[in-house]
């Protein structure tokens, strides 16, 4: 009859390709049962990985069968995404486990396109995902995600998020006419964003992706201080001008205690669709060099292609338009790295604390 020790030793040979560690060391093997020659156990990942579950389950079964006396193996492999710690003193958001800011020091680097595709990539891996379009002056997520209309209110106090490609979406673009200019000063814009964030009735989100306004001014700083952020992603191009501003964005998050989950280098290389000539229009490896210099995770590089722009403009971003394509694979790999990075951070235990009620007695 197989022993628990022998089984755990065998399962240590299975390495999680996303973390580089075995599941036994990570205490992710649970409910191990032995009944004669039959073995069953649960394996739990802390991040969404729908595309990888089948292959990982197969490897766990093969490893267990290497143990003498094991004939039948049953594995329940699943993802369990929990809430992780945010800045101290910031009010948490009901219905949302983790909030990730996608930011850039300047506009025009493809931040919104990256945010939309990362949200879709996380959803494709099985997570419940929302998008908050925090760009009051230039909301673009309604167009990028192909969503239009006005949000509804069930209770007269909160708004229901709009839906697009399986995502929950909130944007000021749903509340104003497309050609209406938002002529608001900083405090008004910040207050509007906070209301949009907290008065949207988010439904049990694993991740809320916040498409931050470009820049590092008062609005961005205030949002970074008031929104309960699990972490932030910096988007830049390899160009020196973009990198200067990206460093400012990095500094802003560091000052308010928001962890940087990594850096995405957008428009890293252009490949001619006619002749295949490769050209680094905005410079080569600027983002990779910056990530190394500041000790950041380099999440990946995306090409400068017409298809990415056309797909975003049409309301069907690349991860939806070409889910099995090469560029979609890059977005999905970046999304997995972000989810794994979040899973390895400190958990939020506030929901575990009992509610203390003080009553007056005589």
N, C-alpha and C positions, 0 to 999 in steps of 0.2 A: 504494500500500500504506500503511495507517495506521501511524503511529509511536507508540511508547510514550508519548512526551511529550504528543502530541495527545490520546491516550486519557485520561491522568491529568488533563490540564487539563479535559477534558469531565466527568470523574467528580467533579471538585471542585464542580460545581454541585449535586450531590446532598447535601443537608444531613440529618444524622441528627436526627429530630425530638426525640429524647430528650436529646441532648447539645448540640444547636445548632451542631455542627461537622461539616465534611465528612469522609468516611472516608479520603481521601488524606492530609489533614493529620494524622489520627490513626494513620497507618501501618497501616490496616486493610485496604487493598487488597493482596493478595498473589498470587504465582504468575501474573502477567499474561503471557499467551501470545498471539502473533499468528501466524496461519497463513493467508497470503493475505488474503481478506476476512473470515475467521473470527477472532473474538476470544473468549478465555475468561479468567476470573480468579476468585479467591476473595475474599470479603468477610467479615470476622470481627468480630462484636460481642462486647464483654466482659461482656454481661449477657443474661439470657433475654428473648426477645421473639418468641415463636412467633406471636402474634397480628398482628405487624407485618412479618414477614419477606416475605410475598408482595408487599405494597405497596412495600416498599423495594427488593426485587429488580426489580420492574417499572420503577421510576424509574432504577435503575442501567442496565438494558438500554436504556431510552429515551435516556439520556445518551450511552452508548457509540455508539449508532446515529447520533448527530448528527455523528460524525467521518466525514469523507470516506473512502470505500473500505471501510467496515464494512458487511457484509451480515448476518452471523450473530453473535449474542452468547450466550455461555453463562456464567451466573453461579452459583457455589456459595456461597450465603449461609448462615452458621451462627453460633451463639453458642459462645463458648469462655470458660468461667468458670474463673478461677484463684484460688489462695489469695492473700490479702492480709495485710499486716503486722498484728501484734497487739502487746500490751504487752510490753515487754522483760522477759526472765527468766521468762516463763510457758510451761509445757510445752504444745506443740501437741497436737491431738487427732487420732489416726489415723482416716482415712476421712472427715474433715470439712475442707472448704476454708475456709469462712467461718462465723463464729458471730456472730449478731446478738442482742443483748439488747433485749427490749421491756419497758420499765420505767415505773413511775409513782411519784410521791412518796407517794401514799395509795391506799387501796382504793376500789372502787366507781366508777371512772372508765371501765370497759370495757376494761381492759388485756388481759385474757385473750381476750376476744372479738376484739379487734383483732389480737392475735398469731396466733390461729387463722386468721382470714381473710387476713392477709398471707402466712402460710405457704402457704395454698391458692392464693392469687393468684400467687405465685412458681412454684408447681408447674404452674399452668395455663399459664404462659408457657414451660414446658419444662424447668424446673430440677428437680434432685433435692433434695428438701427434707425436713428432719426437725424435730420439735418436742420440746424438753425442757421439761416442766412442772416448774419449779423452786420451786413453792409447796408446801412440805412440809406446812404446816398446813391448806391449803385447796385441794388439787389439783382443777382443773376441766376440764383438757383431755380426760380420758377421756370425760366426758359430752358436751362440746362437739363432739368429733370422732367420737362414736358408737363408741368402742372399749372393749371389755371383755375380761376373761380374765387369764391369768397369762403373763408372758414366759417363753420357753423358753431353754435353754442348750445349745449344741452341744458346747462343749469343757469344760463344768463350771467355767469361770472367768469367762466373760462372758455377758451376756444379749442375746438377739435383740430388737431393737426391735419393738414392736407396729405394726400397719399400720391406717391409716384414711384413706380418700379419697385414696390414693396417697402419703400421708405416712408417714415413720417416726416413731414416737412413744415416748417414755419418760416415765414418771410414777410417783411414789410411790403414786399411786392404784391402780396395777396390782398392788401388793405388799401392800396392807392392805385390810381390809374397808371398804366405803363409809362406815359410820357409826362407824368407829374413830377416836378423837381421837389425834393425834400429840402426846403430852405430852413433848416433848424440849426441852432447853435449846439455846441457840444453837450451841455447838460440835458437839453431836451432830447437829443438823439440817444444819449446814454439811458435816460429814463424810459424812452420808448422800447429800447432793446431789452431792458430788464423786465418790462411788462410782457414783451413778446416771449421771453424765455420762461417766466414764471407763471404766466396766465395761459400758456398753452397746456392742454391736458395730455401730456405725454403718456403713452401706454406701455409700461413695463419695458423700457429700452435697456439693452445691454450697453449700447454706446450712443451718445449724442455727439455728432460731429458739428463743431461750430466753425463756419466759414467766416473768419474774422475780417474786419475792414483792413485794407492795406495801411501800412504806416505804424508809427509808434507814438501817436499823439495822446491827447487827454482821453478820448473815447476808448482807445485800445488799452491804455493803462487802467482806466476805471473798470473796464470789463474784466481785465485780468485779475483785478483785486476782488471783484464782487461775484463773478461766476465761479462755482465750485469745480475747478478744473483738475482732472486726474493727471493731465499732461498736455504738452503742446508739440506740434510738428512745425518745423520751419521749412518753407518752400522758397527756393531761390533758383536763379539761372547761374551758369558758370561765370557770367560777366562780372568784372570787378565792381562796377557801379551797383549792381544788385547785391553783391556780397557785402559791401559796406553797410547797406541798409539791413541786410539779413542779420548782421552782427548786432545791430541796434535792437532788433526784435528779440534776439537771444538774450541780450542784456536785460531787457524789460521783464521777461518771464523770470529770469534768475533773481531779480530784485524783489519780486512779489512771491517767491517761493514755489513757482510752478515748475515741475520737472520737465525737461526737454526729452521727448521720446525719440527724436532723431531728426535728420535733415533729408529732404527730398531735392534732388537736382533735376530741375525741369529744363526742357529744350537743350539737353546736353549735347546732342549731335543731330545733324541732318543728313539723311540719305536720299540722294536724288532718285525720284521715282522713274526717271527715264534711263539713266546710265549707271545708277548704283554708286556714284561718287559720294564718299563720306567727307563731310565738312563740319568743323566745330565753329559754327557761326558766332557763338557768344563766348568762345574760349573753351579750353579743355580742362576738365577736372578741377575747376575752381571750387565747386561745392564739396567735392571729396577732400580737397586740401583744407578747406575751412573746418569740416567735420573732424578731421584728424587733429588739427591745431587746437580745437576746443574740447576734445574728448567726447564728441557726439557720435551716436550711431549713424552711420551712413546707410540710409534706408534703401536707396536705389536711384537710378538715373532713368529719365524718360526722354524719348527722342522728340525732335521738333518735326511733326508730321501734319499734313493737311487733314488727314483723317480724324485725328483727335479733335481738331477745331470744328470740322464739319459735323461730327457726331454730337459734340456738346451743343452746338448751335441748333441742331435739329431736335433736341430734347431726348436723345438716346445716347448717353455717354458711352465711351468705348467698352466698358465692362459689360454693358447691356447689348450694345450693337454688335460687338465681336467677342463674345465671352470666351471663346477658345483661341483667340488670336494672341500674337506675341506681346503686344502692348498691354492687353488685359492681364496677361500672365505676370507682367511686371507690377501692375497695380495690385494684383492679388498677393504677390510676394511681399510687397511693402506693407499691405494691410495685415498680413500674418505677423510680420516683425513687430508692428505696432501693438497688436493684440497680445503677443507673447511678452513684450516689454511691460505692458500694463499688468499682466497676470503675475509678474515677478515683483511687483511693488507692494508696499504695505497695504493690508486690507483695511476697510472701514468697519469698525465694530460698533458704531453708534446705534445701529438698529438692535444690537444685542443687549444694550443696557435697559434695565427695567424702568418703567415710568414711575416717578415718585410723586405722590399726591399728598399735599399737606392739608389736613382738615382740622378745623377748630372744634375742640371738644370741651365739655364743661364737667 
